[in-house]
Amino acid sequence: MSEQVLPFYLVCDESYSMQGPPLEAINQELPLIYQEIASNPVVADRARLGIIGFSTTAEVLLPLADLNDVHSIPQLTPRGATNYGAAFSLLKQTIEQDIAALKQSGHTPYRPTVFFLTDGLPTDQWHVEHKNLVDRDFKAYPTILAFGFGDVDATTLQQIATFRAFIADGDMAPAQALREFARQLLNSVVQSAVASSSHPSGAAQLIVPDQVQGYTVLAPDPI
């Protein structure tokens, strides 16, 4: 019987508006996240984490991986505009390839979970790419949690999220809000993996935050 694994993706805005404390905070937290996951054999065995950065274009900064095999963590770099469509298009393509690879290597992948992070308004028309990503005809359509701060629009976050959206409430400085986001990403990966490994049936269990300190919870728009 193949073991279920949980694919997680961080999709992070790298546009110029993220320059300074926001990206610095994420770059400081990412190695800690990976170190924490890799140091827990149960979590490392069950969870996979990949990173996609986007601005005018999107790129896979860290392919979905067993964290025991990761030896360096990429740094996010401010560049370009805020093209959501590029992120969603690349994410769909990446998920398709990753799910196929996991199955080929004998794993049973659980539905992917995406932590989408942005600080501003999109500079493109992105709805078609998003629809293709979350369409139920796409067998590996992901669960999306959208996090926003800065100049982000609440309605846009609700349109992106398929499960839950969070918008910074202004009680925290941007860097602190980003660290809280990173903490929630880590907690979700760790708790989901531990719950999955201890479940009597061995089935994957997804645990995601109901509330996040410094953020207001928004319900997603119906798909």
C-alpha positions in Angstrom: 0.0 0.0 0.0 1.5 3.4 -1.0 1.7 6.1 1.6 -0.2 9.3 1.2 1.9 12.5 0.9 0.7 16.1 1.3 2.0 18.6 -1.3 2.1 22.2 -0.1 3.0 25.2 -2.3 4.0 28.7 -1.2 3.1 31.1 -4.1 4.7 34.4 -3.2 4.4 37.9 -4.7 7.9 39.2 -5.7 6.7 42.5 -7.2 8.6 45.7 -6.4 6.0 46.7 -3.7 7.3 43.7 -1.7 10.7 45.2 -1.5 12.2 45.8 2.0 10.8 44.4 5.2 8.1 42.1 3.7 10.5 40.0 1.5 13.2 40.3 4.1 10.9 38.7 6.7 9.9 35.9 4.3 13.5 35.2 3.4 14.4 35.0 7.1 11.6 32.6 7.9 11.9 30.2 4.9 15.1 28.4 6.1 13.6 28.1 9.6 10.5 26.5 8.1 12.5 24.0 6.1 14.8 23.2 9.0 11.8 22.6 11.3 10.1 20.3 8.8 13.3 18.4 7.9 14.2 17.8 11.6 10.9 16.0 12.2 11.1 12.5 10.5 7.3 12.1 10.6 6.7 15.4 8.9 9.5 15.1 6.4 8.2 11.7 5.4 4.7 12.9 4.7 5.0 16.5 3.6 6.4 18.0 0.4 6.9 21.8 0.0 7.6 23.8 -3.2 7.9 27.6 -3.8 6.8 29.6 -6.7 7.6 33.3 -7.0 5.8 35.7 -9.3 6.0 39.3 -10.5 5.7 40.1 -14.3 6.5 36.4 -14.8 6.4 33.4 -12.6 9.1 30.8 -11.8 9.5 27.7 -9.7 12.1 28.8 -7.1 12.1 25.5 -5.3 10.6 22.4 -6.9 8.3 20.3 -4.7 10.6 18.2 -2.7 11.3 15.8 0.1 12.8 18.3 2.5 15.6 15.9 3.5 16.8 16.4 -0.1 16.8 20.2 0.1 20.2 21.7 0.8 19.7 25.4 0.1 16.6 27.7 0.2 16.1 30.3 -2.5 15.9 33.9 -1.7 12.9 35.9 -2.9 13.9 39.0 -4.9 11.8 42.1 -5.7 11.2 42.4 -9.4 8.5 43.6 -11.8 4.8 43.9 -11.7 2.0 41.8 -10.0 0.9 39.3 -12.6 -1.5 36.8 -10.9 -2.3 35.0 -14.2 1.4 34.0 -14.6 1.4 32.5 -11.1 -1.9 30.6 -11.6 -0.8 29.2 -15.0 2.6 28.0 -13.8 1.0 26.6 -10.6 -1.4 24.4 -12.6 1.4 23.2 -14.9 3.6 22.5 -11.9 0.9 20.6 -9.9 0.2 18.4 -12.9 3.9 17.5 -13.3 4.4 17.0 -9.5 1.3 14.8 -9.0 2.4 12.6 -11.9 5.9 12.3 -10.5 4.7 11.4 -7.0 2.4 8.7 -8.4 5.2 7.4 -10.6 7.5 7.1 -7.5 4.8 5.0 -5.7 3.2 7.7 -3.6 -0.5 8.6 -3.2 -0.6 12.4 -3.3 -3.3 14.2 -1.4 -5.0 17.2 -2.9 -2.4 20.1 -3.0 -2.6 23.0 -0.6 -1.5 26.4 -1.7 -0.6 29.4 0.5 -0.9 32.4 -1.8 0.7 35.6 -0.5 0.4 39.1 -2.1 0.6 42.7 -1.0 -1.1 44.6 -3.8 -3.5 44.8 -6.7 -2.9 42.6 -9.8 -1.7 44.3 -12.9 -3.2 41.8 -15.3 -6.5 40.0 -16.1 -6.0 36.8 -14.2 -9.5 35.2 -13.9 -9.2 32.7 -16.8 -6.0 31.2 -15.5 -7.4 31.0 -12.0 -10.6 29.3 -13.2 -8.5 26.7 -15.1 -6.6 26.1 -11.9 -9.6 25.6 -9.6 -11.9 24.0 -12.1 -13.3 20.7 -10.8 -12.4 19.1 -14.2 -8.8 19.6 -13.2 -8.4 16.4 -11.1 -5.7 17.9 -8.9 -7.3 21.3 -8.3 -5.8 22.7 -5.1 -7.1 24.0 -1.8 -6.1 27.7 -1.8 -5.6 29.9 1.3 -5.0 33.5 0.2 -3.1 35.9 2.5 -2.9 39.6 1.8 -1.5 42.8 3.3 -0.5 46.3 2.2 -2.7 47.6 -0.7 -4.4 44.3 -1.3 -8.1 44.2 -2.1 -10.3 42.0 0.1 -12.6 41.1 -2.7 -9.7 40.0 -4.8 -8.5 37.7 -2.0 -11.9 36.2 -1.7 -11.9 35.5 -5.4 -8.5 33.7 -5.2 -9.2 31.6 -2.1 -11.1 28.4 -2.4 -11.1 27.6 1.3 -10.2 30.7 3.4 -8.8 34.2 2.9 -6.9 36.3 5.4 -6.2 40.1 5.2 -3.9 41.9 7.5 -5.9 44.1 9.9 -3.1 46.7 10.4 -2.4 45.8 14.0 1.0 44.5 13.0 3.9 45.9 11.0 4.2 44.2 7.6 7.3 42.3 8.6 5.6 41.0 11.7 2.5 40.0 9.7 4.7 38.1 7.3 6.3 36.2 10.1 2.9 35.2 11.4 2.0 34.0 7.9 5.2 31.9 7.8 4.3 30.5 11.2 0.9 29.4 10.0 2.4 27.8 6.9 4.8 25.8 9.1 2.0 24.8 11.6 -0.2 23.6 8.8 2.5 21.5 7.3 3.6 20.0 10.6 0.1 19.4 12.1 -1.3 17.9 8.9 1.7 15.5 8.5 1.5 14.4 12.2 -2.3 13.9 12.1 -1.9 11.9 8.9 0.7 9.6 10.3 -1.3 8.9 13.4 -4.7 8.4 11.7 -5.9 4.8 12.1 -6.5 4.4 8.3 -3.2 6.2 7.4 -5.3 8.7 5.3 -3.9 12.2 4.8 -5.4 14.8 7.1 -5.3 18.5 6.1 -5.1 21.0 9.0 -5.2 24.7 8.2 -5.7 27.8 10.4 -9.1 29.1 11.4 -7.7 32.3 12.7 -4.3 34.0 12.2 -3.1 36.7 14.6 -3.0 40.1 12.9 -5.4 39.0 10.1 -9.1 39.2 9.5 -10.7 36.1 8.1 -12.7 36.4 4.9 -15.0 33.8 3.4 -14.0 32.7 -0.2 -16.3 33.5 -3.1 -18.4 30.5 -4.2 -16.8 28.7 -7.2 
